[in-house]
Amino acid sequence: MEEKIWGFITSLFGKKQYVCPSCHEHYTFSAMHARKLADKDGQIHCYYCRKVLQQLH
């Protein structure tokens, strides 16, 4: 049970990295911040060129 709670907390506050496929700008967002930035389709757009960002693994 404790592992599930810890996994949930790290999923909220863990950092995720994204890159723009067009201008190659890199971004790092917490999972909570990424959800706030996402549009209605769940996609995050580049600040500069507005292309959809790709998540790095």
C-alpha positions in Angstrom: 0.0 0.0 0.0 2.8 2.4 0.9 4.5 1.7 -2.4 1.3 2.7 -4.3 1.0 6.0 -2.4 4.7 6.8 -2.9 4.3 6.0 -6.7 1.4 8.3 -6.9 3.3 11.2 -5.1 6.3 10.8 -7.4 4.1 10.7 -10.4 2.7 14.1 -9.4 6.0 15.7 -8.5 8.4 13.9 -10.8 10.0 15.8 -13.6 9.2 15.0 -17.2 11.3 16.2 -20.1 9.9 17.4 -23.5 11.4 18.6 -26.7 10.0 20.5 -29.6 10.4 18.5 -32.9 10.5 21.7 -34.9 12.8 24.2 -33.1 14.4 21.6 -30.7 13.7 23.6 -27.6 13.9 21.5 -24.4 11.5 21.8 -21.5 11.3 20.1 -18.1 7.9 20.2 -16.2 6.6 18.5 -13.1 3.7 16.2 -13.9 1.3 18.6 -12.2 2.6 21.5 -14.2 2.4 19.5 -17.4 -1.2 18.7 -16.8 -2.0 22.4 -16.2 -0.2 23.4 -19.5 -1.9 20.7 -21.6 -4.7 21.6 -23.9 -8.1 19.8 -24.1 -6.4 17.0 -26.0 -3.7 16.6 -23.4 -1.0 18.0 -25.6 1.6 20.6 -24.6 2.7 23.1 -27.2 6.1 24.8 -27.7 6.3 28.3 -26.3 8.1 29.7 -29.4 6.6 27.9 -32.4 3.4 26.3 -31.0 4.2 22.8 -32.3 3.2 19.8 -30.1 6.0 18.8 -27.8 7.2 15.2 -27.6 8.0 13.6 -24.3 11.6 12.3 -23.9 12.0 8.9 -22.2 
